[in-house]
């Protein structure tokens, strides 16, 4: 499933406490938000018998900005959204009055944005087009780096959240300006949500909200919520959890087998680099680079390369997925695979003794192992990975 997502940031004060709130919101839609949503509202505003100075500015610009538009402009845009937009809206706020640390506005913008885009990695989206408003410190190049940093942050969470199914979909991030129709829609919805924090829900009430929920922890700086606009959308959720936990009893060979699963997954995918399963096509360059590094160094693994191998393995584990051909009742195979995910997550968790020892153990083993013993250990793993990838490539061809 391919989706579009429009994200916006906000800042306002709570009237009762004068606390500063910084936040972000996102709307995820199955189809692109078309210019006609804005044109219909603009034309309806033009047809009004009278216009105040705010209306004249809105009509002159040709786009809406909720903070400066009149009530009648809000009404027409709201009606157009209700008529033409179906989406999932999520928002996150940070109340600086409860914050124990001091953050810049830019830091809080990024932190809350990371929270609201969590649905993009919770569901199995084939491709996401994410549109954000450009600003001085967040241009196209910086936004692309931000996506890569987001992926890295996700990797670092997986050691403690190993049982969480985590997708790394293709995210095409685009920086646009205020005239983008989707950004005008999210601007209005987020503005309406902001006003509810000051006990004014009249504009949110006028939106067709379905299945709302919110979360708030006492004295925590972060709070938020979500709801659907117009109708509930059935996003793809192929798997909420794994049928088994990883094996509890582990030994020297299990760690090495986990590493071999990572290594061989990358090498075999690289052998099919021009015909990758669609779910991991966006990792083509990283797979090729990592495979070339593995082949180039031979037996002399570096810490950096082991980390690189673990990183791409974590990204493809659920996204491919690596367990595509595993029977739900096959406890032993699930145990092996989930243990390999845990070891990959441990390798990415820097600064611990377990991390350092695991990396050193793998590097020493690879360097000292006899070539024949090494190849003998590969056979069942190569067969498993090859079968998995070939089955997914066949689905691609269909």
N, C-alpha and C positions, 0 to 999 in steps of 0.2 A: 504494500500500500504506500503510495506517495502522498505526502501532505505538504501544506504550506503553513508557515508559522510567522506571526507578526509580533514583534516585541517592542515595548516602550518602557521608559523610565519615568519616575515621578518624584516630586518632593513637595511636602506641604506640612503645615503645623496643625496639631490638635488644639482646638479652641479652649478646652477645659484646662489643659496643663501647659499649653504653648510648647509642647514637645515637638522636636523636629522629626518628621517621618521621611525616610527615603525608601523607595520601593521600585518594583518592576512588575509588569504584567505581560501576558502573552495570550494570543488567541491562535488556536490550531484549527485549520479548516481542511476539508477534503478537496476543495477546489480553490483556485486563486480568487482573491477578492477583486472583483472587476471594477473598472472606472465607472460603470453604470450605477453602482451604489452611490457614488458621490454625485454624479450628474443628475440622478433623480432627485436627490435632496436639494441640490443647487437650483434646479429648475422650479421645484416647489417653493423655495425661498424667494426666487425671482417673482413668482406669481402672487406673492403677498401684496395687498393693497398699500401697505406702508412699510418703510424700512427705517430702522434707527442707524446711528453711525456705525455700530458694530456690524450690522447687516451689510451696509455698504462696503465696509472693509472686506468682509467675507466674500461678497460677490465680486469685488475687484480682484482679490487674490485668486479666487476660483477653487479654494479648498477650505476645509474646516479645521479649527484649532479650538478645542472645547473651552479652554481657559479664557478665551477672548470672544467667543461667539455669544450671540443673544439667545434668550430662551426659545424663541421661535425657530432659530437655526438649529438648536439642540433638538427640538421636536421633530423637525423634518429629517435630520440625520438619523435620529432614533427610529423613526418610522421606516426609513429605507433599510436600516440594519435588520429590523424585525421582518421585513419583507424578503430580504435577499441573502442574509448571512446566517449560516449554520456553523457553529464552532464550539470548541472547548476553551474556556477562559480560566487562567490561573494567575493569581497574584501573590506577591510576597512583600512584606513591609519590614523595615528595621526601625525600631524606636530608639533613638540615641540616648534617651533619658535612662534606659535600662542597660546600656552597653558598658561593659567593664573596660573595654579597650577603645581607644580613639581611632576612628577610621576617617579617611577622606571621603568626600562625596563620590569620587570616582571609584574608590574601593567598594563602597556600599552598592553602587550601581552594578558592578560586576558580580558581587556576592549574591545580591537578590536576583539578578538575571540568571545566575547558575541554578538557583533554586526553582525558578519558574519554568525553566526548560527541562526539568526532570522527566516530564512525560515523553519527551523525545527519545529517551533511552530506556524507559520502562516498557514501551510497546515496541512491537516488531515492525517498524517502518522501514520500507525498502529505501526510501530517499526522502529527505526533508529539505525544503527550500525555506530558509530562515531569513526574514527581512528585518533589519534593525535600522534605526535612524542614525545617520552619520553625525559625528561631532568632532571637535578638534582632536580629542585624545582617543578616538575610536573610528579610524578610517578603514578602508577595505583591507589593507594589509594587516593592520592590527586586529581586525575582527577574525581573519583567518588564523592568526596566531592564537587568538583567544580560544577558538575551537580546538586546536591541538592541545592547548593547556587544559581545557576541559576534559579531553580524553585522558590526559595524564593524571588529572585529579581523580577521575573515575577508577583508573588502575590502582591508585594508592588506597582507595576505599575497599578494594576487594579482599584484602587480607582479613579484615574484620567482618566483611559482609560476603564471605565466600559462597554462601548458599543463595545469594541474590542473583537471579538471572539478569544479566546486564548486556544490553545491545549497544553496539557502536555503529550506528547507521551512517550513511553518507549524508553529511549536512552541508548543503550549499548555502553559505552565508552571503547575503547581499546587503550592502549599505545603500540606503535611499534617503530622500529628504521628506519633508512634511507633506509634499503633494502626493506621495504614494497612497493609493486608496486604502490599502490594508492598514497602514500606519495611522490614517485618520480614524479608522474604525476602532483600533485598539486604544487610541488616544481618548476617544469618547467613552469607551467602556471603562477604562481605568480611571478616568476623571469622575465618572458616575460612582464607581466603587470608592474612590477617595472620599467623596462627600458623605458616604454612609458612616465613615469614621467620626464625622462631626454631626451625627444624628440627622442627616438629610438624605433620605433614601428615595426621594421622589423620582429621580432619573433612572436609578437602578430598577425601581418598581415598574417603570414604563418599558424596560427591556423585557423580552420574553425569556425569562430565566428558568432553566430546568435543572433539577437535582443539584442544589447548592450544598456546599459543605465548607467548614472553616476550621482552622486550628489555631490555638493560642495557649501558651504555657505561662502561668503566672510568673511575673517578674523577668520573663525572657524577652530580649529585644526583638526577636523575630516572630512574626505571626503572618497568617495569610489564609487563603482559601481558594475555591474553584467552583465553577458551575458551567453548564452548557447554555449556549444561546440558541433559542428556537427549538432545538430537538437534541436528544441524546444521540451520540455518535458511537458506533460499535468499532472501536479501534482494535487492531489485531493484537491479541495477547495469547500467543501459542503455548506459553509455559509460564506459570507463576512461580514454580519451584521445581526442584529435582526430585525424582522418585526415591532416591537414597542419599544418605550422607556418605562422605568419603570414608575409606577404610580407616579404622582407628589404629590398628597395629601396623606400624611402618618400620622399615629397615633401610639399610644402605642401598639395596637394589631398587626399592620403590622410588627413592629420590632420583636415582639415575634413570630409571624408566620414565619418570615424569619429565626429566630433561629431554630424553630421546623423543618423547611424544611431541614436545615443543619443536625441537629441531627438525624432525622428519615432517611434521605438518607444514612447516615453512618451505622445506626443500621440495616436497611433492606438489604443493600449490605453485611453487615457482616453475616446476616442470609443465604446469598447465597455465602458465601466466597469460597466454593469449586467449584462454577460454575459461576464465575464472567463473565460479558461481556468482550470480549477480549480487548476492548479499555481501560479497567482499571485494567487488571490483574496485571500490574506492581505495583499497589498500594495496593496489597493484605495485606502485612505486616502492612502498615500504617493504613489501614482501620480496621484491626483486633485490633491493639494496641489502636486506638482512641475509637472504640466501647467498648472495655473492660474497658477503663478508664471512659467512660460515665456510664456504668452499675455499676462500682465499687463505684463511688462517690455519686450516687443517686441524692439527691437534692442539694448537696453542691458543686456547680460548682466553679472552680478556674479560675483565669485569664488565666493561662497557658493552661488549658483544652479548654476554649472557643476559644483561639487563635488556638489551635491544630485542633479543629472542623472546624473553618473557613478556615484554610489552606487546609485541604483535600477536603473541599467542593469546593473551588475555582479550585482545580486541576481536579475535576471530572465534573464540571459544563458543560463545552464544550466538554470535552474529552469523557464523557459517551455517549451522552450528556443527561443532566437532562430533557431537553425539547423534548425528542425523540417522545413522543406521543401527543404533543401539536399542535393543528390546527393552521395554519399560521394566521387565521383570529381571533383567540381567544385573543383579546386584554387584557382582565382581567387576564387570566392566565399568559400571557407573562409579564404583569405588576408585578404580584406577584413574579414570578421567577427572573426577572431582579432586583427587589428590594432586594430579598434575596442575590443576587450576590453582590449588592452594600453594603449591611450591612456586608457581609463576608469580603469584601475588606476594609471596614472601621475598622473592628476588627483587621485586619492585619496592619493597618496604625497607628503605635505607635506614642506617643508623642503629640497627639492632645486632646483637651478637649472632642470633639465629640467621639473619640475612647474610652476614659476612661469612659464617662457617659454611652455609649452604653453597654460596658462590665459589668459595675456595675448594670445597669438596668436589664440585662438578668439574672445575678447571683442572684439579690434580688428577682426577679419574680419567678425563679425556686425554690428558697428556701422557699418562703412564699405561693406559690400557693397550693390550695387544690388538692389532688391527683385526685379526680373525675373531677374537672374542667380541670385539665391538660389533662386527658385522653379523655375527650369530644372534646377538641381542636385538638387532634391528628387524629381522625378518617378520615376526608377528606384528610389530608396530607398523612397518611399512605396508603390510597387507591391509591392516585395519584402516589406516589413513587413506590409502589408495582407493579402497572400496567406498569409503565415505565420500571422497571428493568426486569420484567417477559418478556416483549416484546423483550428486547435486548438479554436476555438469549435464547429465542426461535431462534433469528437470529444466535446466537452462534451455537446452535445445528444443524441448517441447514447447 
